[in-house]
């Protein structure tokens, strides 16, 4: 982290308008990291649409809305996620469905609709190989879908275990272990294969977990640490044994490492860990904060410090914050104010 010893600033590069309601979530296309390929991300909103944005540096506006995916979802689109190949986009909606979109020569076609949740679908996530998709919702369940040839999706498991609305699902970046976080204040870890999946660990208050709704989680690049954010106004860092995780049954228990408290005074809705080990948070106080590991001083185990706080990053709640893939220190934020903002974390 030598780069930031002299301090840093968050530069606003562009504000993107277009959605007519709050913007809930955004997702960068992972396949656009290749040299010469423009960066692309998707955003989804209470206006029932998904927008595809592309970096167009030669234009007067450096970001252009390339497509609006509409007339498919009948209610809020809460979450969106690209497959690892970047060819498919999954969108989860309050209309109880998850739609799968394929980019066919720049046109996005809805090629599949996944039905089964009783009501609002809150989140969707692809595993690292793009062979499995997970969804979760207000019906307290987590569904695992297997990707079949011809854009067919088969539900292989319905996981019951949470006692409340499930806010987010996220696959581990390198193993087929699934994580879910919920209004019941817990994070659950699910492992298995084929159609035999079970909860192998619950991270809750008894094991230094959160005391209120857990909104989101994110992994570091190595996959041996995880950060979670909550209504209890804290971020928590968890760790696991990477060697144990990649040997044999592919599951190693997670343990609480530290809690970042006193930095937020409103709910923290989004957290994302960058490939360079910078944690960004987006919260209900309209601010974006950045945290890094505190490497000075001999303390008992790792601690994290606030690197930067950007007050009034948006006019309203920040629902999603996402670092772009690749080396650029670019990130995007989405808000209840209906806008998406593109930022650069620059060293002074």
N, C-alpha and C positions, 0 to 999 in steps of 0.2 A: 504493500500500500504506500510505497515511498512517494508515489505520484501526488498524494494528497497532503503531504506533510506541510506544504505551504498554503493549504486551504483550497477550497474549490467553490464554484458557484453553479447554480442551476439556471441554464439559459433557456428561455422559451423560444423555440424555433418557429412554431406555427400553431394556430388554433383552428381546428376543423369543425365547421358547422355543417349541418345537413339533417341530422336526426331531429325529429320534432317532439321528442320526449326524452326522459333521462336515458343516459347511456350506461348500461349495466356492466358490460364486459368487453374486453378486447383480446385479440390473439394474433401474434406475429406468425407469418407463414415461415416454418423452419427451413423450407427448401430455397428460400430466397437469399441465403447467405453466400451462395456461389458467386464468384467474381463475375461482374458484368450483369448480374440479375438484379433488377430493382427490388428494394424492400417492399413487402406487401403485408398489410394486416387487415383483419376483419373486426368490425365492431357490431354490437347488437344492443337493442333498445326496447324501451316501453312502447315505441311506435310500431312494433310488430315486424320491423325490418332488420336486415343485416346489411351493412355496407362494407364493400371491399375498397381499400385505399391503397394507392401505389405511389411510391416515391418517384417523382418526375422532375429531377433537378433542372432540366432545361426549360421548364415552363416558368411563368411568373410566380405561380404558386407551386411550391416544391412537393406538395402532396395533392393527389387528384382522386376523387371518388370514381372508381372504374366501373362499379356495378352496385345496384341496389337489389337485394334479394327480398322480394315481397310476394304477397298473395299466396303464401304457403302457411305460415303461422297465423293463427287467429287471435292470439294474445301476446303479451310481452315475451320477447326473446331474452332469456336471462343469462345464457352462457354460450360461448362458441369455442371450438377447438379444431385445429388442423391436424390431419394425419401426419405422421413423420415424413412421408414423401411429399407433403404439401399438395397432393392431388385432390384430397377430399376435405370438406369442411363439415363438421357436425355442429348443429345448433339446437339448443335445448330450450323449450318454451313452457310458459304457464298453461298452454293449451293441452298439456299432458303428452305431447309428442316430442321426439327428437328427429330432426330432418338431417339427411345426408346430401350434401351438394357436391357435384363434380364440376371441375373447371374443364369445359370442352372448348378449346380454342378461344378462351377469353369470355365465353358465356357460361354462366353457372346454372346448372340444371339440378333440380331436386330429383335424385335417383332412388331414394329410399326414405321411408318414414317409419320410425320405430315407435310402436305403441305398446302400452302395458301399464305404465304408471297410472295410478288412480286420479292424480291431479297434477299440480305444477311440477315440472321437471326443473331442477335448480342448477344442475351442473353436468358437464360431460367431459370425458378425458380419454385419450388414446394411450395404449401402452407403447413402450419404446419401439417395438417391432411393427406396430400398426395392425396387429392381428386381433386385438381385443379392444372393446370400447366399454367404458363404464358410464352409467348415468345414476343420478340420485334425485330424490324429490321430497315434497312435503308429506308424502305417504309413508315416510320413515324408512323406505327401502333403498337398497343399492342394487342395481342390475348390471350384470356382466353379459356383454354381447360378443359373439364370435363373428369375425368378418369372414364371409363366405365368398366364393367366386361370383362375379356378376353383380356386385354391390348388394348382395343379400346379407342380412344380419340375423343371427339366431341367438335368442336368449339362452345362455347356458346355466345361469344361476341368478336367483333372486335372494339377496342377503338381508335377513331381518336381524336386527340387533340394536339399532338405535331406537330410543324411546320417543324421539321428536324429529321434526323436520331436519333433513340432511342438507346442509348448505353447499358442500363441495366434495367432489371426488377427484383424486389425483393419483396417477400411477407413479411408482418409483421410477427414476430415470434409467435404471439399468436392469432391474429385475421385475418379474411379474408379481409384484406385491402392490396391493391397492390400499390407499388411505382415504378415509372419509371423515369429515368433521360436521358437527351438528349443534342444533339448538339445545341438545341435551348436555352440552358443555364438554363432550368428549371427542377424542380422535380415535377411530378404530382402524386397526391394521388387519387386512384380509389377505390370506394366502391360500393357494391351492393349485389345482390344474384341472383341465377339462371341465367337468361339471361338478367337481367336488371342491367347494370353496368354504373356508370358515374364518371366523374372527380369531386371530392368534394373539392379539394384544389390545387392550383398551387403555388409552392414556387419559386419565381423568383426575379429578381433584385429589383422590387418595395417593396418587403417585406424582405429586407436584404439578398436576395439570391445571387447566383453566377453571375458573369459578362461574363463568357465564358462557353464552353462545360462542362457539368457535367458528369464525367466518371463513378462514382460508389458511392454506399451508403452502410451503414452497421448499424445494430441496436445493442444497448447494450443488456445485458442479460434480463433486465427487460422489454424491449420493449418500454420504455417511453422516450428514447433518440435515436437520429440518427445522424450519421456523414456522410457528403458528401464531395467528392473531385472533383477538377476541373482544367481545363486549366488556370484558373485565379490565380493559384499558392496558393490557400487557401484550408483549411479544414474548414467546418462549422458544428457546433453542433446545433441540433434542439431538441425541447422537446415537449411533449404532456402531457395531464392529463390522467394518467393510469386508474384512477377510472372511469372517464367519458368514456374512451375508451371501457371499459369492461361492460358498462351498456347500456341497450337499443339498440340504432342503431349501436353500435360498432364503431362509428367514433367520434374522438375528434380532433379539429384543432391542427396543429403543429405551433410552433413559433421559431424564431431564438433566440438562446441562446448566442452564441459567435462565433467569427471567429479566426482561427489560421493562422496568416499571418506572413511573414518574415522568415519562416523556409525552404520553398522550392523555388528553382529558376528555376525549369523546371516543365512541366505538371505532375500532380499527377494522376496516372492511377488506383490505387487500394487502398482501405482502408478497414480495418477489425477490429472490436471491439471485444476484447477477453472477455471471461466469467469473467475474473478478472479485467475488466475495463481498460485494456491497449489498446490503439488505435495504430495500425501499419499502415504505409503508404508505398507504393512502387511507385517510380516515374521515370521520364525520365532522371534523373541525376544518375541513377544506384545505388541510395542509399535507405536504409530502415531506417525509423525513427519510434520512439515510443513516444507516448504522454500519460500523465496521468493527472488527475484532480489535480489542484494546490490547496492544502488544507491549505497552510499557508498564514496568512495575511487576514485581513478583507477587502475583495474587493466587488465591486458591482456585485454580482452574480458569478457563477462558471467561473473559467478560467482554461486553460490547459497549461501544461508546457512540454517541450521536455525532455524526460527521457534519450534517447540515439539516436545517429545517427551512422549508419554503412555505411561509405563511400565505394564505389566500391564493394558493395555486389555482383554485377554481372558486366560483361563486357559491357553490353548494357542495354537498357530500361527494367525496371521491370514492367511487365504487370499485375501480380496478386500476392497478398500476402494473405495467409490464415492461421489463427490459427487452430491447430488441436483440435478436440473435446476432452473432458475429461480434466483431471487436469494437465497433463504435459504442461510445457511452451514451447511446440514445435510449430514451424510454418514452412510453406513451401513457397518458392517464385519461380515464373516462369518468364523467361526473353526472350527477343529477341535473346540472345546469345545461345538459344537452350537448355539450362540446367534448371533443377529444383534444388533448394538447400534446404536442411533440416537444420533448425537452432534450437538452444535452447537459450531462454533468461534466463540467469543464474544470480543469485545474487552473489556478490563478498564476 
